[in-house]
Amino acid sequence: MMDLRVPSGWFFTVLGLILVGMGVFAPETRADLTEANVNLYAGAAMLVFGIFMLLLARRASASKS
């Protein structure tokens, strides 16, 4: 059975990379209600979470072998 941490980790990693890219290369595309670069901050958090999930999945599969 496939570990759910793998697809969710890839999902958050890819989505985080997209948002970080948008925050870095197109910072003017932000919500009008704030001056903060929400794409950059949310993308960085998603990227860290996704990598963490992938590391947990790798550690779990390594311990089974």
N, C-alpha and C positions, 0 to 999 in steps of 0.2 A: 504494500500500500504506500502511496506517495505521501511524503511529509508535506503538510500544508505550508510550512515555512518557506519552502522553495518557491512556489509560484507567487506567494504574497511578497516575499523578499524581492523577487525580480520585478513585480509590479511597482512596489514603492521605490525601488532603485531607478527604474526607467522614468517613472513619473517625476521623481526628485531631480534627475538629470535634466529633464525637459524644463522644469520650473526654474532650476538654477540657471540654465541657459537663457531662458526668457528674462530672468532678473539681471543677468550680467549684460546681455547683448541688446536688450530692449527694455530698459528700465522705465521708459515713458509709458509703457502699457501697464498701468497700475490702476487701482481703484481711485476714484476721485475723492473719496472720503478721508484718505490718509496720505501722509507724505512718506511713510515707510515703504520700503521695497518688499512687499509681502511675498511676491513670487520667490525672491531670493531666500528669505528666511524660512518660509514653508517648504521650499524645495530642499534646502539644506537639512531640515529636520526629517523630511521623508527619505532623503538619501542616506542619512545616518541610520535611520530605522530599518531601511531595506537592507543595507549592508550588515547590520546587526542580525537580522533574521536569517540572511544567507550564511553568516558565520555560525549561528546556532544550528542550522540544518546540517552544515558540513561537520560540525563537532559531533552531532548526534549520529550521523552516518559513519563517521570514523570510529566511534566507540562501539558500534555494532559489529564491525569487521574484526 
